[in-house]
Amino acid sequence: MRTEQHPRQTTPLTAVRNLGILAHVDAGKTTVTERVLYLTGATYKRGEVHDGTTVTDFDPQERDRGITIFAAAVSCDWDGHRINLIDTPGHVDFADEVERSLRVLDGAIAVFDAVAGVEPQSESVWRQADRHGVPRIAFVNKLDRAGADLDKAVASIRERLHPAPLVVQLPIGTEDSFSGVVDLLRMRALSWADGSDTAEEGPVPASLLAEARRRRVLLEEAVAELHPGALEEYCASGSISAPTLAAALRELTRTGDGVVVLCGSAYRNRGIEPLLEAVVAYLPSPSDVPPVRGTLDGEPQERAADAELPFAALVFKVNSTTTGRLTYLRVYSGTIEKGATVLDVGARRTERIARILRVQADRHAEVDRAVAGDIVAVVGPKAARAGATLCLPSAPLVLEPTSVADPVVTVAVEARRSTDTDRLASALARLTEEDPSIAVRTDPETGQTVLSGMGELHLEVAVEKIRRAHGLEVNVGRPKVAYRETVGRGVQGLVYRHVRQTGGAGQFAQVVLDVSPLGVDEGFDFRSVAVGGRVPQEYVRAVEAGCRDALAEGPLGGHPVTGLHVTLTDGATHPTDSSELAFRTAGRFALREALRAAAMVLLEPLAEVTVTVPEEAVGGVLGDLAARRGRVLGSTSRSGTAVVTAAVPLAELFGYATALRSRTQGRGGFTTRPAGYAPAPR
């Protein structure tokens, strides 16, 4: 880590933009980020993914693989505004990294490939942004590619993501001849000469004037349908002025009722300046978003983005480097200064902030303080994990952490040399600290250390990180999937009586349970219909807790149990021997017996696979998917290429990348995303 000292530039809160770059793999997120950094003067050379010279993909694995694996934060200044930018991964295995980033962002740029349009992971990250209420603008990239079509890409955005796309630009030229864009708001042309970094402004070319006017009318009509103020002006004068249009676009972006669509080619540095102008014009500042919500002693609380309020920040990333442990924060309220003491609410311990760093991927500039709206890294906290709240000790607040998805793939790992066992345990502990979507446990039957993650690539990256960062040689077992169990046919009226007498006060609890199936994705539901005080309320809660304990291991193979409804119908107590512990124990053993008596079903995880191959290879690919128990969901063709979508059991996808490359002479590719669980064959 290289550290630079410089004075903190005071930026008004209204001039701060915290945004992320979201997209499918290879849509051009990192290239967009690199061009933004170059254009704003944050870097002095344009980084290229294929050369391994990018700022945000600085990890050796990212440069080796040519993909973004870890979310990287960078800061830059543009037109009097500070832009804190997070370049997020596009591969589905790292969706949890995207989730943690979205939690702390105020806006996002969604990047789409002008040839492919909306791709599977584009859809996934869009839905993630919807859940967090993050306003977005869209950038249709790679307009210089053969087959690029802005209108088709916009149509796919409308059809698959269902927003109201508001296209504010018209490309000048197509494919190799793409040279600039027409700004439909100001009715001007912006063009970039080969090798030029800045746009030349001029009048709309005569050949495009009629089309530009037509699209301006379509834009005005679309905005008038969505925005009352714009509709009023449109009805009064038959058109909408540029200032009114800009104000309406800003409001529609922030409410999520519309998505501004821009276009360009990041690789050729065309369209980045207007994109930055759109970020400043349309995406919200920290002062524009609602106050962050938290709890204090169980009561809901709100904190506005105000430097004068008590300090509160959320940890969204932890990274261990050669120079120390970096804790990445989004400061929601208040001010934090170097040397201050903060409270880690979850760990119930105070921490000292030794240093505050403004982040530039793997480079950092030290500052004296951070204020509401800032995204920074701090050195000092020893135990804070992703999702932890750091706040002023005298004004505690618990901010809602990000949810962590359940791992779906596991491998067994062990140190190659027995003398390295302790070092491996330490490396795994650090790994789970940095990435909450990684889980480590010891298999009680085999004694093996089991590493669980979101996919095959996720675990490959984790193991390689152990090898490189810690200098450890490890053996890795074949990946296994995380199965689940569910109830196919329930049982009624199962009676369980728990009696234990040990000389002193004994234990007594009797429960009667009905167990019935729920939907696979509906988890666990519990209710009590016991009447007449047969089971007091405090014991009902204990029975539920015991039932939840029993869900950890099902009778078929010790897999977690899901998709069931449990009803406590009756029970009995003892005047002196009944207790919460007795009823919790009774609940656990009663449900275990009920599951053994019920008809259980093994569930396996499915993945939705999107395979892109030459049309002549489709037959072989379909046959291979069928052999892997895949169910084809649909297929389309474009420009000599076929795109096949299928639901395939995750267990059948191990090694699929190699098989697909072999079957298509290296010309095929595929992406996956989780598609829930389904009954496994007998």
N, C-alpha and C positions, 0 to 999 in steps of 0.2 A: 504493500500500500504506500503510495506516495502522498505526502501531506504538504499542503501549501498553506501559508498564513496570509490572510487578507482581511481587511476590515469588513464588517457586515454592512451590506448595502440595505438601507431601509426602503422597503417596498410597501406601499399602501395595500391593505388587505384586498381592496377591490381590483388591484392590478396583479393578483396572484392567480395562476391557473394550475390546478393539480389534475393531471390527466394521464390516461394510459393509452397504449396502442394495443388494439385487440384484432386478432385475425386468425384465419386458418394457417396451417403450415405452408410456408413458401409464398404467401400472398405479398410479402415485402415489408413486414412490420419493422424489422431491424434496419433495412435500407432507408425507410422513411425517417426513423429516429436519427440515423447517421446524417441524413441531409438536413434535418432540422438543426442538429448540433453544429454542422458546418456553416449553415446559413446564418445562424445566430452568433457565430464567432466563438462558440464554446470549444470547437476544434479547428485546427488549421489545415487539416487534410481529410478528404472524404474517405471514410472507412468502407471496405467492401467485404461482404460475407464470404465470397469465394476466395478472397486473398487472406482471410483470417486477420483482418486489420480493423475490425469494428471496435467501437468503444464499449458498447453494452454487452456484446458477446465476448467477454474477456476471459471466461473460464476456458482452460485448455480443451475440455470435452466439447464445449460449444463450438470452438474453432475447428476441432477435428471432425465433428459431425455436421457442421454447417447449419445448425438449428439453435434456437433459443431454448435453454433449459431452465435457467434461473431468472426470475424477474429482476431487472436492473434499473435502479433509479438514477436519473441525471437531472441537472438543473441548468437552465440557460435563460438569457434575457432577450426580449424582442419588443421593440417599440414601446419601451417604458414598462413592460410587464415581465414578471418572473414566471417562468414556466417550469414546473416540477413534473418531469415526465418519467413514466414507468413503462419500459418495454417488456411485455409479458410473453410467456411461451405460447406457441400455437398448437403443440401436440397434446392430444387428449390425456396422455399419462401425467401431464403437469397442470391439469385443470385446477388442482387445489392451490397452486401458486397463483393462478389468475384470480381465484376466488379471494384469496387474502389481499391481493392488490386492489381489486375492485372495492373492497370494504373501506378503503381509505381514500378513494378517488372522488373528485367532484364531477368529472367529465371524462369522455373517451373519444378517441378516433378509431372507428372501425374500418379496417383496410380490406378491400375486396379485389380479387384478381379480375381484370377486365375480360379475360377469356372464360374463366371458370364461373364467375359470378359468386353466388352464395354456395359455400362448400360445407360439409358436415360440421367441422369445428367452428366455422363462422357462426353457424346456427347455435351451437352450444354456448359460445362466449356471449352471443347476443342475449340469450336467455339468462345467463348469469348476470349480465348488466341490468336486465329487466328486474330481476329479483332485488338488486341493490338500488334500483331507481336512479341509475347513473345516466345522465343525458349524453347523447352521442351525436357526432357528425360522421358522415361516411366519406371515404376517399377511395374512388375506384382507380386502382393502380395498374401499371403495366399496359397503358394504352398504346405503347409502341410495339406490342407483340402481334404476331400474325394471328388473325382471328379475333382481335380485341373489338368489343362492341359495347359502348356505354349503355345504349338503350336496353340491350339484353341483360346486362348486369343489373340495371335498375329494376327491370321487370322481375328478376329473380329475388331482389331485395323485397319488392312489394309482395310477391307471391309466397315466399318462404318465411319471411320475418314479420310481415304484416304491419309495417309502419306506413306512414304517408311520406314517400320520398319526395323531397323538394329540390329538384335539380337546378343549380344556380350557375352552371357552366355548360358551354358547348365546345367540344374538341375542335381544334383547327388541324385538319389533316387526319389521316388514319394510318394505323400500323407504323411502318418505317417512316412515313412522311408526317407523323404527329409532331407538331412543332409548338403548340401553345393552346390556349383556351380563350373563349369569349366569355367575359364576365357579364352575365345577364342582368345583374342589378344596375351596374353603371354603364352598360352597353359599350364596353371597350374591349380591345383585344390585348392579350398578354402573350408574347411570344419569346422563345428562348433560342438563340443561335447555338449551333453545335459548340460545345466547350464553354459556353457562357454560364455564369452562375446567377445572373440577375435577369429579370424580365424586361423586355422592351414594351412600353405601352403605346398603343396606337388605335386608330379607328377600326371598327369591325370590317373585315374584308368584304368587298362588294358581293362576292360569290356566296357569302354566308349571311348577308344582312337580312334577307327575307326569312330564312330559317331561324335566325337569332330573334327576330321580332315575334315569330310564331311561338317560340319556346318561352319568351318573356310573358306573352299573354297566358300560356298554359300555367306558368309559375304563379302569375297573379291570381288566376282563377283558383288554383289549388290552395293558395294561402288564404284567399277570401272565404273559402269553404270552412276553414279551420279557425280563423281569427276574427272576432267580432269587429275590432277597430279597423282592420283591413277591409272587411266586408262593407262597412259603412262608407269608407272612402271610395271603394270600387263602385258601389251603387250610385254614389253622388256624381262621380266624374267619369266612370267607365274604365278607370285604370287606377293603379296604385303607385305612388311616388317611391323613389329609391329609399328615402329615410324611413317612410312608413313600412316598406317591405322589409328593410333590415331589422327594424324594431320588432315586427311580427315574427320574423324568422328566429330572432333571439328568444322571444317568449315561447314559441312553439317548441324549440329545441329543449328549453329548460323544463317545460311541462311534459315532454315526451310525446306530444301530439303530432310532431312532424320531425323528419330527419333531413337536415341539409346534406345534399350530395355534391361533392366536388370530384375532380378527376385529374389525372396526370400520369407521369412516369417518374417515380422516385429515382430509379437507377440513372436516368438521363437528366436528373435535377430539374424536371419540368412540372410545375404545379405546386411546389413546396411553399413559395411565398404566399400565394392566395390561401393555402391551407393554414398557415400561421395566422394570417389576417382573420380567417374564419374562427380559429380557436379563440382569439382575443375578442372577436365580435359576438360570438354566439354561445360559447360554453361558459358556465357560471364560475364566479369566484367563490372562495369560502364564505364570504358574507352573503352570497345569494342563496345558499342552500339552507334548509331548515336546521335548527339547533340539533346537536347530537343528543341522542337519548341514552340515559343510563339509569342505574338504580342506586339508591342510598338507603341502607337498612331495609331493603325490599320495596321501598317506595320509588315510583318513577320520578326521574329528574331530567332536566334539560340544561345543556350548556351551549350558549351561543358562541360563535367564533369572535371572541373579544379578548384582546391582550390584557385587559384589566381584570378579567374574571380569574378565579382560582385555576391553577394549571391542571390540565387533564389531557392525556395522550394515550393512543392505542399502539401497541407493538404489533407490527405486521410481518416482520422478518427478523431472523437472527442469523448471523454469519460469523463463523470463527475464522480468523485470518492469522497470518504469521505474527502480526503485531498485536493481536488481542481479539476480544469478542465484541462485535459490532451489533448493536440493537437498533433496528430501524423503527422510527416513530412517525406517526401523524399527530401533530399537536392540534387538538380541537379547541382548546381554550387556554387563556393565560399565557404566561411567559416562563421559560426555563433558562437559567443561567449556569454557566460552567461552575462547578463546585457545589451546586445545590443538592439538597437531600430530597428524594422523592419516595413515595410509598408504592410498592408493588402490591396491589390490593389482593390478588389471588394468592400470592405466596406469603402474605402478611409479614413482609419485611421491608425495611427501608434500604434504599440504595443511594449511593453518591454518584452524581454525574461528573466524571473526571474530565471528559472532553465532549464537545459538540461539533459534528462534522457536516458540512454541506456536501452532498454526495454527487460524485461524477463517475458512476460505475465503480471501477477499482481505484480511482483517484479521489482524494478528499481534501477539502479546504476547511481549515479549522475556523470556527466562529465563536463569539463569546456568548451568544444567546440564540434562542429560537422562540418564535411567537406563534400565536394561533394562526393556523393555515399553513404552517411550514411542514415539510417532510424532510427529516434529517436522520442522521445516525448518531448514536451516543456511545461512548465508551465508559464503562463503570458498572452497570448492572450485571450481576453474576447469575441470577436465576430467572430473569424475565424471559418468557417464551412467547411465541407468536400468539396473539389473542389476549395478552396480559394488558391490564390498565395500569399506567403510571400516573400518579396524581400528587397533589399537595397533601402532605400528611394531615394538615389541619382541616382539609376539605375533601374527604374521601369520596370517590365515585367509581362505580363499576360499569364500564362500557361493555356492550354486548360483543363477545368475540365472534370470529368467523366460525362457521360450522366446518367440521372435518369429515370428508367422505370416508366410508368404510373401505379398507383395502380389499382388493379382489384377487391378487396373485401373491403367492408366497414362494420363497426358496429357502433351503437350509444352507447356512454358512458356517464355516469353521476355519480357524487359523491353520495354515499349512504346518507351522511348527508349534508344538505344544507350549513352548516358552512364550509364544505371542498371544496366548489366550486372554490374558488380562488387558493387553494393548487393544485387542479386537473389541473387548467389552467396552473399553473407554471410547474407541472410535464409533461404535454403534450408538452409545449414549449421546455423543456429540451430533451424530447424524440425525437422530430423532429430535434433538433439540432444535436443529436448523430446519427440519422438514417434518411438520406434525402429521403429514399423510403417510409417513413411514412408521411402521410398528415393529417392535422387536419383542419376542417372547421365547420362552424355553418350552419345548414340547414335553409334556409330563411323561409321555410313554417312552420316547426315544432319547430324551435328554439333549436333543439337538437345539441349537439356536436358530430360530426361524425369523426371517426377514420378510415383512409383508408390505406391498405397495399397490399402486394404481395400475400397473401394467408391466409387461416384460421390459420395455425400454426404461421405465422408471427404476426398476430394480437393477438393470444393467448399469445405469448411471450411478446409482447408489454404491454398488460394489466397486465400480471403477474409481469412485471418489475415495473409498477406503484405501484402495491400492495406491493411488497417487498421493493423496494428502497425508497419509499416515505411514506410507512405506511398508504396508503389510501384504503378504502373500496369503490369499484366502482360497479355499475350495468352496465351490458353489454347487448345490444339488439342483436337479431338474425342477423348473417352476411347477407349482401346483396352484390350482384355483381354489378360491374360498367358497365352498358349498354352503348351502343353508338347508334347513329342514322345516317342513310345515305340516299342518294337520289336513289330511285328505278327508277323513270321516271322524267325527268327534265321539265323545263318550258323555253319558249323562249320569248324574247322581253318584259320582265316585266319592266314597267315604274314607277319610283318613283320620286316624286317631293317634295322637302323639302323647305318650305317657313315659315319664322318666322319674324315677325315685332314687335319690342318691344319699339319703340320710337326713338332709336338711329339707329346705323348701324344694318341692318337686317341680316338674313341668307337666302341664296338661293343656292340650288343645285338640279340638275336634273340628274338622271342616268338611263340607260337602261341596264338590265342584262339578260344574258342567263345562265341558270344553268343546268348542265348535270352530270350524274354519272361518278365516277372514280372507280377504284378497291378499295375494302374494306380497304386494307393496304396502300393505296397511299395518304392518308391524304387530303390535300387541295391544289388546284392549281388555280392560278389567272393570267389572262392576259387581256390586253386592245387592242382592235382593233378600237377604236374610232379614226376617221380621221379628218383632217382639223382643228385641234386645238379645237375641240368641248369640250374636257376636258384636260386642261393643265397637264403636267407631274406631277407636285407637287400635283395636286388634284387626279390623278390616284393612287398615293401612299396612299393618305388619304382614298380613296374608298376601297382599299385593306385592310387597317387597320380596317375600319368599318366592312367589311365582316368578318374579323377574330374575331372581337368582337361578331358578331352574332353567331359564331360557338359554343359558350359556352353552349347555351341552344337550343335544338331542339324542334319542335312543338309537338312531340308525348308524351314526358314525361319529358322534360327539361334536357335530356341527351346531352352530347357533340356530335357535328356533325362531321363526317369524310367522306372521299371518295367522294368528289365532285369537279367539275371543274366550275369556274365562269368566264364568259367573259363579260367585259365592252364593249358594242357595240356602245353606243352613250351617249350623255349627253348635258347639256346646263349650261351656267354660266350667272351671272349678273355682270355688270361692277363694282359695288361697294359692293354688298351684298354677293358675293361668297367668301368662305374661306376654308382652310383645315378642320376646325371644321365642317363647313356645309356639306362638301362632306363626311367626316367620318361618320357623323350622317346619311346622306342619304344612304351610303353604308350599314350601320348596319340595318336600317329599311327596305331597299330594299331587302336585302337577307332574312330577317325574313319573309317578305311577300312572297318572291319566295318559301321559304321552306314550308310555309303553303299551297301554291298552288300546290306544287310538290307532287308526290306520294312518301312518306317516308317509310323507312324500319327500324325496330328495330333490332339492332345487339346485340348478347350476346357473352361473352367471352367463348372460348373453352379451354379445357385442354387435353393434350395427356396423358393418364393414362396407366401405365405399371403395370399390376397385376401379381404377382407371387404366385401360389397356387398349392397344391397337385393335381395331374391329376384327381383324383376321384371327385374333387370339381369344375371342369371346367364348367360343365353344369349349375350349380346354379349360378356361377359367370357371365357367359354369359347372362343368363336370367335377372340377376339383372342389368347388364350394359344396356341391351335393355330397361328395364323399366325406366332407367335413361336417355333415349334418346341417348344412346351411339352408336357409329358406330365403329364396330370392324375393325381394320386396319391390324391385323395379329396375329398369335400365333405360338409358337414353344414349343417343349418339350425337357427336358434334365434331366436325372437321376430321373425320377418319378415326376418331377415338370413341370408344364405348365406355360408359360409366355404369357399373353394376352395383346395386345396393342390396345387401343381404343381411339377415340376422343369423349369426353363427355362434355356437357355444364357445366361450372363451378358451376352454381347454383344448379345442381343436385348432386354435390359431398359433400355438407355439411353433416357431419355425416357418410360418407362412411367408414371411418376407423373402426368405431364400427360395422357397418353392415357387413363388410368383415370379421372381427375377429369372429363375431357370426356365419357367414355362413361356415367358414373353421375351427372352433374350435381353433381359435387363431393361425393357421398355415399359414395364408395368409398375404401378405404385398403388398403395392403398392407405386408407386412414380408418380409424375405429373410434367409436364412442360407446360408453356403457348403454345397454338397452334393457336393464332389469334382469329378473330371474325367471326361469321357466322350469317345469318338471323335467328331471333327467330321465333318460330311458332306463328301464329296469335292468 
